[in-house]
Amino acid sequence: MGNTYRDINPQKPDLKQTMSSTSENPKLNKAKQVRRDTDNTQNISIGIYDIDLAFRDFLLKDVKPFVVDDGQIIPIPVIYANPEKWVSAQRDGFMRDANGKIQTPVIVFKRTSLSTNQQAAKLKVLNSEDAHQPFERKYTKANRYDQFSILTRQTPVKEYIAVERPDYLDVQYEMNIWCDYMEQLNKVVEQIIFFQGRSFGDRFKFQIKGDGYNFETITDAGDDRIVRASITLVSKAYIVPEFAGMNPNNRKIYSVGKISFTENPQLSGQTNPQNDFI
């Protein structure tokens, strides 16, 4: 709801609640009207796609799954399955490459559901800068503090960027692991269990926990026999939309600046009391 001027006409009744039945009309506060077309502050955005990338990096960089075959360590590729590949893998029970060959070992994951974390849910009744998380910018054009500012007792103006607080989510992933032998599959699952409960992500930190592990032996792939583990992982994550409606998700706030002047006039050899003008 935007702040607008109200023309007060003494001949008409003063209606203070024309926009809401529970609160008075907001009055324009020009101290909060900050120009934003001259700064280069970018919106902080954390989306669902960022969570998917962080989960993939968690498997590749933290877990680093591998199997041992004939004394050689073979890294396991991690693939985010598109709908076509996921349906094909669920129908056939295994993954095939472009040449029709069964892929083992391989890890395929897919985001299956998303829900709001009720333990960390927030109320959005208050829509002001008080509901944002402020971050101070150490040096800006408005905060050029130098020796002259010290002589004139000028307090530096601090600049803050207030960002929307995140919404916390529970993101569920379904992951399938295919290996040639049950011993190899057990080692891979043990690696994933070891990293549960830790935070992952390079730029944004999330947490992961296992929700279920199922093992299966597949013999429908001709003469080959492969084993598969179906794992359900839940990520404790959060999102910050890039825009709140049509407005950016951050606000610029300036602190109150103050300049003090002091003079000590001397008349007839007498010293007058110190006067401070603020």
Short mmCIF file of the C-alpha atoms (twelve columns), coordinates in Angstrom:
data_MODEL
# 
_entry.id   MODEL 
# 
loop_
_atom_site.group_PDB 
_atom_site.id 
_atom_site.type_symbol 
_atom_site.label_atom_id 
_atom_site.label_alt_id 
_atom_site.label_comp_id 
_atom_site.label_asym_id 
_atom_site.label_seq_id 
_atom_site.Cartn_x 
_atom_site.Cartn_y 
_atom_site.Cartn_z 
_atom_site.pdbx_PDB_model_num 
ATOM 1   C CA . MET A 1   0.000   0.000   0.000   1 
ATOM 2   C CA . GLY A 2   1.601   3.218   -1.109  1 
ATOM 3   C CA . ASN A 3   1.822   6.332   1.016   1 
ATOM 4   C CA . THR A 4   -0.139  9.275   -0.369  1 
ATOM 5   C CA . TYR A 5   -0.802  12.876  0.563   1 
ATOM 6   C CA . ARG A 6   -4.161  13.683  2.089   1 
ATOM 7   C CA . ASP A 7   -5.755  17.060  1.414   1 
ATOM 8   C CA . ILE A 8   -7.389  18.203  4.635   1 
ATOM 9   C CA . ASN A 9   -10.578 20.185  4.060   1 
ATOM 10  C CA . PRO A 10  -12.046 21.634  7.278   1 
ATOM 11  C CA . GLN A 11  -15.530 21.661  5.699   1 
ATOM 12  C CA . LYS A 12  -15.486 17.872  5.272   1 
ATOM 13  C CA . PRO A 13  -15.236 15.166  7.920   1 
ATOM 14  C CA . ASP A 14  -11.747 13.870  8.545   1 
ATOM 15  C CA . LEU A 15  -11.893 10.302  7.325   1 
ATOM 16  C CA . LYS A 16  -8.797  8.532   8.586   1 
ATOM 17  C CA . GLN A 17  -9.693  4.979   7.609   1 
ATOM 18  C CA . THR A 18  -10.528 4.978   3.930   1 
ATOM 19  C CA . MET A 19  -8.042  2.239   2.955   1 
ATOM 20  C CA . SER A 20  -8.528  -0.186  5.838   1 
ATOM 21  C CA . SER A 21  -11.143 -0.799  8.495   1 
ATOM 22  C CA . THR A 22  -8.565  -1.682  11.148  1 
ATOM 23  C CA . SER A 23  -5.891  0.992   10.708  1 
ATOM 24  C CA . GLU A 24  -5.583  4.618   9.724   1 
ATOM 25  C CA . ASN A 25  -4.430  5.713   6.314   1 
ATOM 26  C CA . PRO A 26  -0.617  5.792   6.074   1 
ATOM 27  C CA . LYS A 27  0.927   9.230   5.970   1 
ATOM 28  C CA . LEU A 28  3.788   10.090  3.693   1 
ATOM 29  C CA . ASN A 29  7.158   9.927   5.421   1 
ATOM 30  C CA . LYS A 30  9.651   11.584  3.086   1 
ATOM 31  C CA . ALA A 31  12.542  10.227  5.140   1 
ATOM 32  C CA . LYS A 32  11.708  6.816   3.710   1 
ATOM 33  C CA . GLN A 33  11.523  8.054   0.120   1 
ATOM 34  C CA . VAL A 34  15.043  7.052   -0.952  1 
ATOM 35  C CA . ARG A 35  16.210  7.311   -4.520  1 
ATOM 36  C CA . ARG A 36  17.266  3.935   -5.925  1 
ATOM 37  C CA . ASP A 37  18.029  4.600   -9.611  1 
ATOM 38  C CA . THR A 38  21.580  5.784   -8.853  1 
ATOM 39  C CA . ASP A 39  22.877  2.806   -6.842  1 
ATOM 40  C CA . ASN A 40  23.997  -0.571  -8.119  1 
ATOM 41  C CA . THR A 41  22.740  -2.729  -5.249  1 
ATOM 42  C CA . GLN A 42  21.470  -6.006  -6.627  1 
ATOM 43  C CA . ASN A 43  18.585  -7.968  -5.239  1 
ATOM 44  C CA . ILE A 44  19.496  -10.941 -3.089  1 
ATOM 45  C CA . SER A 45  17.766  -13.933 -4.627  1 
ATOM 46  C CA . ILE A 46  17.694  -17.537 -3.381  1 
ATOM 47  C CA . GLY A 47  15.386  -19.709 -5.447  1 
ATOM 48  C CA . ILE A 48  14.405  -23.348 -5.752  1 
ATOM 49  C CA . TYR A 49  16.879  -23.771 -8.597  1 
ATOM 50  C CA . ASP A 50  19.696  -22.651 -6.257  1 
ATOM 51  C CA . ILE A 51  18.660  -25.367 -3.794  1 
ATOM 52  C CA . ASP A 52  18.773  -28.006 -6.555  1 
ATOM 53  C CA . LEU A 53  22.274  -26.896 -7.573  1 
ATOM 54  C CA . ALA A 54  23.444  -26.931 -3.951  1 
ATOM 55  C CA . PHE A 55  22.064  -30.447 -3.496  1 
ATOM 56  C CA . ARG A 56  23.903  -31.629 -6.614  1 
ATOM 57  C CA . ASP A 57  27.140  -30.003 -5.370  1 
ATOM 58  C CA . PHE A 58  26.570  -31.715 -2.013  1 
ATOM 59  C CA . LEU A 59  26.715  -35.097 -3.743  1 
ATOM 60  C CA . LEU A 60  29.639  -34.212 -6.003  1 
ATOM 61  C CA . LYS A 61  31.863  -32.164 -3.677  1 
ATOM 62  C CA . ASP A 62  30.992  -33.398 -0.182  1 
ATOM 63  C CA . VAL A 63  29.935  -37.024 -0.508  1 
ATOM 64  C CA . LYS A 64  32.099  -37.742 -3.598  1 
ATOM 65  C CA . PRO A 65  30.547  -41.185 -4.216  1 
ATOM 66  C CA . PHE A 66  32.736  -43.882 -5.727  1 
ATOM 67  C CA . VAL A 67  32.954  -47.638 -6.122  1 
ATOM 68  C CA . VAL A 68  35.962  -49.958 -6.170  1 
ATOM 69  C CA . ASP A 69  36.148  -52.348 -9.142  1 
ATOM 70  C CA . ASP A 70  39.217  -54.526 -9.737  1 
ATOM 71  C CA . GLY A 71  41.217  -52.390 -7.340  1 
ATOM 72  C CA . GLN A 72  40.363  -49.178 -9.200  1 
ATOM 73  C CA . ILE A 73  38.381  -46.273 -7.738  1 
ATOM 74  C CA . ILE A 74  35.570  -45.262 -10.124 1 
ATOM 75  C CA . PRO A 75  33.729  -41.984 -9.386  1 
ATOM 76  C CA . ILE A 76  29.953  -42.275 -9.710  1 
ATOM 77  C CA . PRO A 77  28.289  -39.699 -12.023 1 
ATOM 78  C CA . VAL A 78  25.417  -37.686 -10.508 1 
ATOM 79  C CA . ILE A 79  22.554  -36.769 -12.862 1 
ATOM 80  C CA . TYR A 80  19.502  -34.597 -12.287 1 
ATOM 81  C CA . ALA A 81  16.750  -36.537 -14.045 1 
ATOM 82  C CA . ASN A 82  14.346  -34.720 -16.346 1 
ATOM 83  C CA . PRO A 83  10.750  -36.044 -16.392 1 
ATOM 84  C CA . GLU A 84  11.396  -38.302 -19.400 1 
ATOM 85  C CA . LYS A 85  14.469  -39.982 -17.880 1 
ATOM 86  C CA . TRP A 86  12.816  -40.359 -14.492 1 
ATOM 87  C CA . VAL A 87  9.702   -42.026 -15.927 1 
ATOM 88  C CA . SER A 88  11.866  -44.332 -18.054 1 
ATOM 89  C CA . ALA A 89  14.007  -45.317 -15.066 1 
ATOM 90  C CA . GLN A 90  10.967  -46.020 -12.906 1 
ATOM 91  C CA . ARG A 91  9.349   -48.098 -15.658 1 
ATOM 92  C CA . ASP A 92  12.391  -50.157 -16.682 1 
ATOM 93  C CA . GLY A 93  14.125  -50.231 -13.312 1 
ATOM 94  C CA . PHE A 94  17.475  -49.033 -14.679 1 
ATOM 95  C CA . MET A 95  19.092  -46.247 -16.694 1 
ATOM 96  C CA . ARG A 96  20.295  -46.508 -20.298 1 
ATOM 97  C CA . ASP A 97  22.674  -44.197 -22.167 1 
ATOM 98  C CA . ALA A 98  22.218  -42.857 -25.710 1 
ATOM 99  C CA . ASN A 99  23.441  -46.167 -27.161 1 
ATOM 100 C CA . GLY A 100 20.972  -48.229 -25.132 1 
ATOM 101 C CA . LYS A 101 23.565  -49.601 -22.719 1 
ATOM 102 C CA . ILE A 102 22.672  -49.997 -19.062 1 
ATOM 103 C CA . GLN A 103 24.454  -47.399 -16.926 1 
ATOM 104 C CA . THR A 104 26.080  -48.618 -13.718 1 
ATOM 105 C CA . PRO A 105 27.202  -47.192 -11.394 1 
ATOM 106 C CA . VAL A 106 25.103  -44.021 -11.563 1 
ATOM 107 C CA . ILE A 107 23.149  -41.739 -9.204  1 
ATOM 108 C CA . VAL A 108 19.962  -40.031 -10.406 1 
ATOM 109 C CA . PHE A 109 17.966  -37.634 -8.255  1 
ATOM 110 C CA . LYS A 110 14.798  -35.583 -8.657  1 
ATOM 111 C CA . ARG A 111 12.922  -33.049 -6.547  1 
ATOM 112 C CA . THR A 112 9.568   -34.585 -5.659  1 
ATOM 113 C CA . SER A 113 7.877   -32.232 -3.191  1 
ATOM 114 C CA . LEU A 114 8.201   -28.948 -1.324  1 
ATOM 115 C CA . SER A 115 6.485   -27.846 1.873   1 
ATOM 116 C CA . THR A 116 6.697   -24.964 4.311   1 
ATOM 117 C CA . ASN A 117 8.705   -25.570 7.461   1 
ATOM 118 C CA . GLN A 118 6.068   -24.990 10.142  1 
ATOM 119 C CA . GLN A 119 8.661   -24.840 12.924  1 
ATOM 120 C CA . ALA A 120 10.323  -21.802 11.339  1 
ATOM 121 C CA . ALA A 121 7.307   -20.223 9.604   1 
ATOM 122 C CA . LYS A 122 6.962   -16.459 9.844   1 
ATOM 123 C CA . LEU A 123 3.968   -14.163 10.014  1 
ATOM 124 C CA . LYS A 124 3.774   -11.498 7.332   1 
ATOM 125 C CA . VAL A 125 1.445   -9.125  9.138   1 
ATOM 126 C CA . LEU A 126 4.118   -6.445  9.571   1 
ATOM 127 C CA . ASN A 127 5.210   -5.060  6.209   1 
ATOM 128 C CA . SER A 128 7.826   -2.419  6.962   1 
ATOM 129 C CA . GLU A 129 11.581  -2.090  7.288   1 
ATOM 130 C CA . ASP A 130 11.286  -3.381  10.864  1 
ATOM 131 C CA . ALA A 131 10.469  -6.807  9.412   1 
ATOM 132 C CA . HIS A 132 13.632  -6.810  7.274   1 
ATOM 133 C CA . GLN A 133 17.174  -7.885  8.095   1 
ATOM 134 C CA . PRO A 134 19.510  -4.843  7.919   1 
ATOM 135 C CA . PHE A 135 23.115  -5.001  6.698   1 
ATOM 136 C CA . GLU A 136 25.444  -2.028  7.112   1 
ATOM 137 C CA . ARG A 137 27.574  -0.828  4.210   1 
ATOM 138 C CA . LYS A 138 30.955  0.240   5.560   1 
ATOM 139 C CA . TYR A 139 31.857  2.900   3.008   1 
ATOM 140 C CA . THR A 140 29.554  4.715   0.605   1 
ATOM 141 C CA . LYS A 141 29.344  8.108   -1.059  1 
ATOM 142 C CA . ALA A 142 27.194  9.344   1.819   1 
ATOM 143 C CA . ASN A 143 29.677  8.027   4.379   1 
ATOM 144 C CA . ARG A 144 32.909  9.750   3.315   1 
ATOM 145 C CA . TYR A 145 34.294  10.237  6.810   1 
ATOM 146 C CA . ASP A 146 37.545  12.205  6.898   1 
ATOM 147 C CA . GLN A 147 39.564  14.525  9.148   1 
ATOM 148 C CA . PHE A 148 37.374  17.510  8.253   1 
ATOM 149 C CA . SER A 149 34.355  15.630  9.587   1 
ATOM 150 C CA . ILE A 150 36.190  15.187  12.894  1 
ATOM 151 C CA . LEU A 151 36.951  18.915  13.172  1 
ATOM 152 C CA . THR A 152 33.326  19.851  12.496  1 
ATOM 153 C CA . ARG A 153 32.001  17.111  14.766  1 
ATOM 154 C CA . GLN A 154 30.074  15.572  11.923  1 
ATOM 155 C CA . THR A 155 28.705  12.128  12.586  1 
ATOM 156 C CA . PRO A 156 29.075  9.813   9.598   1 
ATOM 157 C CA . VAL A 157 25.818  8.835   7.934   1 
ATOM 158 C CA . LYS A 158 25.480  5.076   7.938   1 
ATOM 159 C CA . GLU A 159 23.825  3.321   5.043   1 
ATOM 160 C CA . TYR A 160 21.905  0.095   5.519   1 
ATOM 161 C CA . ILE A 161 20.415  -2.370  3.070   1 
ATOM 162 C CA . ALA A 162 17.370  -4.064  4.589   1 
ATOM 163 C CA . VAL A 163 16.562  -7.419  2.980   1 
ATOM 164 C CA . GLU A 164 13.429  -9.528  3.260   1 
ATOM 165 C CA . ARG A 165 13.717  -12.357 5.737   1 
ATOM 166 C CA . PRO A 166 13.732  -15.812 4.126   1 
ATOM 167 C CA . ASP A 167 10.912  -18.345 3.998   1 
ATOM 168 C CA . TYR A 168 12.015  -21.723 5.354   1 
ATOM 169 C CA . LEU A 169 11.108  -24.866 3.426   1 
ATOM 170 C CA . ASP A 170 11.417  -28.646 3.504   1 
ATOM 171 C CA . VAL A 171 12.488  -29.811 0.044   1 
ATOM 172 C CA . GLN A 172 12.219  -33.547 -0.585  1 
ATOM 173 C CA . TYR A 173 14.415  -35.363 -3.102  1 
ATOM 174 C CA . GLU A 174 14.091  -38.891 -4.435  1 
ATOM 175 C CA . MET A 175 17.423  -40.470 -5.356  1 
ATOM 176 C CA . ASN A 176 18.159  -43.789 -7.069  1 
ATOM 177 C CA . ILE A 177 21.577  -45.466 -7.010  1 
ATOM 178 C CA . TRP A 178 22.461  -48.321 -9.383  1 
ATOM 179 C CA . CYS A 179 25.500  -50.563 -8.887  1 
ATOM 180 C CA . ASP A 180 26.640  -53.948 -10.117 1 
ATOM 181 C CA . TYR A 181 27.087  -55.524 -6.678  1 
ATOM 182 C CA . MET A 182 25.374  -55.144 -3.326  1 
ATOM 183 C CA . GLU A 183 28.732  -54.589 -1.619  1 
ATOM 184 C CA . GLN A 184 29.358  -51.532 -3.816  1 
ATOM 185 C CA . LEU A 185 25.851  -50.220 -3.141  1 
ATOM 186 C CA . ASN A 186 26.291  -50.565 0.624   1 
ATOM 187 C CA . LYS A 187 29.487  -48.505 0.532   1 
ATOM 188 C CA . VAL A 188 27.794  -45.691 -1.398  1 
ATOM 189 C CA . VAL A 189 24.832  -45.580 1.000   1 
ATOM 190 C CA . GLU A 190 27.219  -45.502 3.946   1 
ATOM 191 C CA . GLN A 191 28.926  -42.438 2.453   1 
ATOM 192 C CA . ILE A 192 25.598  -40.614 2.150   1 
ATOM 193 C CA . ILE A 193 24.524  -41.503 5.695   1 
ATOM 194 C CA . PHE A 194 27.834  -40.200 7.066   1 
ATOM 195 C CA . PHE A 195 27.170  -36.672 5.735   1 
ATOM 196 C CA . GLN A 196 23.598  -36.393 7.057   1 
ATOM 197 C CA . GLY A 197 22.874  -33.537 9.437   1 
ATOM 198 C CA . ARG A 198 25.670  -31.369 8.064   1 
ATOM 199 C CA . SER A 199 25.224  -28.094 6.240   1 
ATOM 200 C CA . PHE A 200 26.094  -28.025 2.558   1 
ATOM 201 C CA . GLY A 201 26.380  -25.395 -0.141  1 
ATOM 202 C CA . ASP A 202 29.126  -22.947 -1.127  1 
ATOM 203 C CA . ARG A 203 27.192  -19.662 -1.191  1 
ATOM 204 C CA . PHE A 204 24.026  -20.599 0.709   1 
ATOM 205 C CA . LYS A 205 23.985  -23.179 3.481   1 
ATOM 206 C CA . PHE A 206 21.294  -25.865 3.759   1 
ATOM 207 C CA . GLN A 207 20.905  -29.016 5.831   1 
ATOM 208 C CA . ILE A 208 20.124  -32.559 4.705   1 
ATOM 209 C CA . LYS A 209 18.682  -35.601 6.433   1 
ATOM 210 C CA . GLY A 210 17.629  -39.076 5.260   1 
ATOM 211 C CA . ASP A 211 13.990  -40.107 5.426   1 
ATOM 212 C CA . GLY A 212 14.047  -43.653 4.013   1 
ATOM 213 C CA . TYR A 213 16.282  -46.266 2.354   1 
ATOM 214 C CA . ASN A 214 15.014  -49.107 0.178   1 
ATOM 215 C CA . PHE A 215 17.107  -51.801 -1.545  1 
ATOM 216 C CA . GLU A 216 16.118  -53.816 -4.579  1 
ATOM 217 C CA . THR A 217 17.688  -56.378 -6.904  1 
ATOM 218 C CA . ILE A 218 16.736  -56.022 -10.577 1 
ATOM 219 C CA . THR A 219 16.947  -59.051 -12.896 1 
ATOM 220 C CA . ASP A 220 14.809  -57.770 -15.808 1 
ATOM 221 C CA . ALA A 221 17.815  -56.344 -17.691 1 
ATOM 222 C CA . GLY A 222 18.491  -59.431 -19.790 1 
ATOM 223 C CA . ASP A 223 21.342  -61.548 -18.472 1 
ATOM 224 C CA . ASP A 224 22.668  -58.760 -16.243 1 
ATOM 225 C CA . ARG A 225 21.740  -58.382 -12.595 1 
ATOM 226 C CA . ILE A 226 22.010  -54.979 -10.975 1 
ATOM 227 C CA . VAL A 227 21.081  -53.640 -7.544  1 
ATOM 228 C CA . ARG A 228 19.335  -50.382 -6.778  1 
ATOM 229 C CA . ALA A 229 18.805  -48.264 -3.678  1 
ATOM 230 C CA . SER A 230 15.946  -45.768 -3.470  1 
ATOM 231 C CA . ILE A 231 16.687  -43.012 -0.977  1 
ATOM 232 C CA . THR A 232 14.445  -40.178 0.198   1 
ATOM 233 C CA . LEU A 233 16.358  -37.098 1.414   1 
ATOM 234 C CA . VAL A 234 14.825  -33.964 2.937   1 
ATOM 235 C CA . SER A 235 16.674  -30.654 2.734   1 
ATOM 236 C CA . LYS A 236 16.104  -27.906 5.302   1 
ATOM 237 C CA . ALA A 237 16.362  -24.893 3.012   1 
ATOM 238 C CA . TYR A 238 15.067  -21.347 2.547   1 
ATOM 239 C CA . ILE A 239 14.157  -19.037 -0.318  1 
ATOM 240 C CA . VAL A 240 14.229  -15.273 -0.817  1 
ATOM 241 C CA . PRO A 241 12.303  -14.165 -3.940  1 
ATOM 242 C CA . GLU A 242 14.049  -11.622 -6.134  1 
ATOM 243 C CA . PHE A 243 10.980  -9.357  -6.220  1 
ATOM 244 C CA . ALA A 244 8.183   -8.807  -3.713  1 
ATOM 245 C CA . GLY A 245 5.389   -8.203  -6.171  1 
ATOM 246 C CA . MET A 246 6.750   -5.475  -8.455  1 
ATOM 247 C CA . ASN A 247 9.116   -4.093  -5.812  1 
ATOM 248 C CA . PRO A 248 12.719  -5.161  -5.101  1 
ATOM 249 C CA . ASN A 249 13.221  -7.294  -2.006  1 
ATOM 250 C CA . ASN A 250 15.686  -4.849  -0.409  1 
ATOM 251 C CA . ARG A 251 15.372  -1.317  0.912   1 
ATOM 252 C CA . LYS A 252 17.937  1.374   1.520   1 
ATOM 253 C CA . ILE A 253 17.968  3.114   4.910   1 
ATOM 254 C CA . TYR A 254 20.120  6.016   6.133   1 
ATOM 255 C CA . SER A 255 20.902  6.807   9.736   1 
ATOM 256 C CA . VAL A 256 20.332  10.265  11.200  1 
ATOM 257 C CA . GLY A 257 23.237  12.636  10.600  1 
ATOM 258 C CA . LYS A 258 24.138  15.458  13.024  1 
ATOM 259 C CA . ILE A 259 26.494  18.424  12.746  1 
ATOM 260 C CA . SER A 260 27.575  20.317  15.887  1 
ATOM 261 C CA . PHE A 261 29.059  23.850  15.897  1 
ATOM 262 C CA . THR A 262 30.782  25.312  18.948  1 
ATOM 263 C CA . GLU A 263 31.903  28.907  19.514  1 
ATOM 264 C CA . ASN A 264 33.649  30.531  22.474  1 
ATOM 265 C CA . PRO A 265 33.403  34.336  22.067  1 
ATOM 266 C CA . GLN A 266 35.525  36.487  24.405  1 
ATOM 267 C CA . LEU A 267 34.333  40.011  25.182  1 
ATOM 268 C CA . SER A 268 36.131  42.475  27.542  1 
ATOM 269 C CA . GLY A 269 38.573  39.804  28.547  1 
ATOM 270 C CA . GLN A 270 35.778  37.587  29.959  1 
ATOM 271 C CA . THR A 271 35.051  34.096  28.705  1 
ATOM 272 C CA . ASN A 272 31.411  33.389  27.967  1 
ATOM 273 C CA . PRO A 273 29.994  29.979  28.679  1 
ATOM 274 C CA . GLN A 274 30.315  27.493  25.870  1 
ATOM 275 C CA . ASN A 275 27.330  27.421  23.562  1 
ATOM 276 C CA . ASP A 276 26.546  24.464  21.372  1 
ATOM 277 C CA . PHE A 277 24.396  24.868  18.326  1 
ATOM 278 C CA . ILE A 278 23.085  21.628  16.839  1 
# 
